[in-house]
Amino acid sequence: MGRQGGAAELLVGNRRLLIERGISIDAQTDAVLSEMEQSAQSTMLVCLDGQTVGVIGVRDTIRPEAADT
């Protein structure tokens, strides 16, 4: 990453957290987030030193025995 000593700041959180921290989300990342959210995934962004470096999506599998709500 080109860092010489010192600690990097790693932040993992949702879109709202990034906005609160003043970290912008570029158009490409926003499109990925929207696509994942439309497919029922919860999304988390990974940022290193104020730059988005990854997106994580998770989705639960609904068990057949789970009650309908």
Number of C-alpha atoms within 10 A of each C-alpha: 5 4 7 6 6 6 8 11 10 13 18 16 14 16 16 10 14 20 11 9 10 10 16 15 16 10 9 9 16 13 12 14 23 14 12 18 15 10 11 13 16 15 18 19 20 17 18 14 12 16 15 19 12 12 17 15 15 12 12 8 6 8 7 7 6 7 7 5 3
